[in-house]
Amino acid sequence: MHTLTVGDKAPEFTLQNQNDEAISLSEALQSGPVLVYFYPKASTPGCTVQACGLRDSQPQLNDLSVTVFGVSPDPVAKLAKFSDKQSLNFSLLSDEDHAIADAFGVWGEKKFMGKIYDGIHRLSFLVGQDGNIAHVFNKFKTKDHHEVVLAYLAE
């Protein structure tokens, strides 16, 4: 697993969102930076707390012209249920074959309760309008992820 770092070119992608619309990184970058956050599984406790924090921070993120994309290996239908249930106000993108997670370097070996498996490592990337990684968020708890992002953006 080779995780992208600051200065690396972000991989271009187009993925289906919870409304089954094609969403591309390059298109979103035309209006400002993009926060691409990777999370393991829709509707799980940690992922719900993280998504709701970003939902509630949307006004501040909008003021900074930051677009938010949540990326997971969940199918579109599951993303739609998650988004509807939590009233999410940003795009959740389906990366079922985890090709984009691989490209960003967040898909790899994980350990949970003594089991070893492959999955998504919970990391977030701020992609600048130039298409390069401006910041990697790798030190946060799900409940304060949005605060860490906003604090960095305020610097």
matplotlib code that plots the C-alpha trace (Angstrom):
import matplotlib.pyplot as plt

x = [0.0, 1.6, -0.5, -0.4, 1.3, 1.3, 2.4, 1.3, -1.1, -4.5, -5.8, -8.6, -11.8, -15.5, -17.7, -21.5, -22.9, -25.9, -28.2, -26.6, -25.0, -21.5, -19.3, -15.7, -12.9, -11.7, -15.2, -15.5, -12.1, -13.3, -15.2, -12.6, -10.6, -12.1, -12.0, -12.0, -12.6, -12.4, -14.5, -14.9, -18.7, -21.9, -24.3, -21.7, -21.4, -18.0, -18.8, -22.2, -20.6, -17.9, -20.5, -22.8, -19.9, -19.2, -22.9, -23.2, -20.0, -21.3, -22.0, -18.4, -17.0, -19.3, -17.9, -14.4, -15.6, -14.7, -16.6, -16.8, -16.8, -17.2, -15.8, -16.4, -16.7, -20.5, -22.9, -25.0, -28.2, -26.6, -25.1, -28.6, -30.1, -27.2, -27.5, -31.3, -31.3, -28.7, -29.9, -26.4, -25.7, -22.7, -21.9, -21.1, -19.3, -19.3, -15.9, -17.0, -13.9, -11.8, -9.8, -9.8, -9.0, -6.0, -5.0, -5.0, -3.2, -5.9, -6.8, -4.7, -4.3, -6.3, -6.6, -9.8, -10.6, -7.8, -8.8, -6.7, -8.5, -8.2, -10.2, -10.2, -7.9, -9.8, -7.9, -8.9, -7.2, -7.6, -7.1, -6.1, -7.5, -4.2, -5.2, -2.4, -2.8, -2.6, -3.0, -3.5, -5.7, -4.5, -4.7, -8.3, -11.2, -14.4, -16.2, -13.7, -12.8, -14.8, -13.1, -9.7, -10.5, -12.0, -9.0, -6.6, -8.6, -8.7, -4.8]
y = [0.0, 3.3, 6.1, 9.4, 12.3, 16.1, 17.2, 13.9, 14.2, 13.0, 10.2, 11.3, 9.4, 9.3, 7.3, 6.9, 8.8, 7.8, 9.2, 7.1, 10.2, 10.2, 12.4, 13.3, 14.8, 17.1, 18.6, 19.3, 20.9, 23.6, 25.2, 24.8, 22.2, 18.8, 16.8, 13.1, 11.1, 7.3, 5.3, 1.5, 0.9, 3.0, 3.0, 1.7, 3.7, 5.3, 6.1, 7.6, 9.9, 11.0, 11.7, 13.6, 15.8, 16.7, 17.2, 19.6, 21.5, 21.9, 25.7, 26.4, 24.1, 25.9, 29.2, 27.9, 26.5, 22.9, 20.1, 16.9, 13.3, 10.3, 7.2, 3.6, 0.1, 0.1, -0.3, 2.8, 1.5, 1.2, 4.7, 6.0, 4.5, 5.8, 9.3, 9.5, 8.2, 10.7, 13.6, 13.9, 17.0, 15.8, 13.0, 9.5, 7.7, 3.9, 2.4, -1.3, -2.6, -0.4, 0.9, 4.5, 3.4, 1.5, 4.5, 6.8, 4.1, 3.5, -0.1, -2.7, -5.1, -4.4, -6.2, -6.3, -8.5, -10.9, -11.2, -10.0, -8.8, -6.2, -3.0, 0.7, 2.7, 5.7, 8.6, 11.9, 14.0, 17.6, 18.0, 21.5, 23.0, 22.1, 18.5, 17.8, 16.5, 19.6, 17.8, 14.3, 13.9, 10.8, 11.7, 12.1, 10.3, 9.9, 12.2, 15.1, 14.6, 17.6, 19.8, 18.7, 19.5, 22.9, 23.8, 23.0, 25.0, 28.0, 28.1]
z = [0.0, -1.2, 0.2, -1.7, 0.0, -0.3, -3.7, -5.5, -8.4, -7.3, -9.5, -11.8, -11.3, -12.2, -9.9, -9.4, -6.4, -4.2, -6.8, -9.6, -11.2, -12.6, -10.5, -11.6, -9.6, -12.4, -12.8, -9.1, -8.9, -11.3, -8.4, -5.7, -3.6, -3.0, 0.2, -0.7, 2.4, 2.4, 4.9, 5.3, 5.3, 5.1, 8.0, 10.6, 13.8, 13.1, 9.5, 10.5, 13.1, 10.5, 7.8, 10.1, 11.2, 7.6, 6.9, 9.8, 8.7, 5.1, 5.5, 6.6, 3.8, 1.2, 2.4, 1.6, -1.8, -0.6, -2.2, -0.1, -1.6, 0.7, -1.0, 0.1, -1.6, -1.0, -3.9, -5.0, -3.4, 0.0, -0.3, -1.2, 2.0, 4.1, 2.6, 2.9, 6.5, 7.7, 5.4, 4.0, 1.8, -0.2, -2.6, -1.5, -4.2, -4.9, -5.5, -5.4, -7.1, -4.8, -7.8, -6.5, -3.0, -4.5, -6.5, -3.4, -1.5, 1.2, 0.4, 2.2, 5.0, 8.2, 11.5, 13.6, 16.5, 15.6, 11.9, 9.0, 5.9, 3.1, 3.4, 3.4, 5.7, 7.0, 5.4, 3.8, 1.1, 0.3, -3.4, -4.5, -7.7, -9.4, -9.0, -6.5, -2.9, -0.7, 2.6, 4.0, 7.1, 8.9, 12.5, 13.6, 15.3, 13.4, 15.8, 15.3, 11.6, 10.5, 13.2, 12.1, 8.4, 9.3, 11.6, 8.7, 6.2, 8.7, 8.8]

ax = plt.figure().add_subplot(projection="3d")
ax.plot(x, y, z, "-o")
ax.set_aspect("equal")
plt.show()
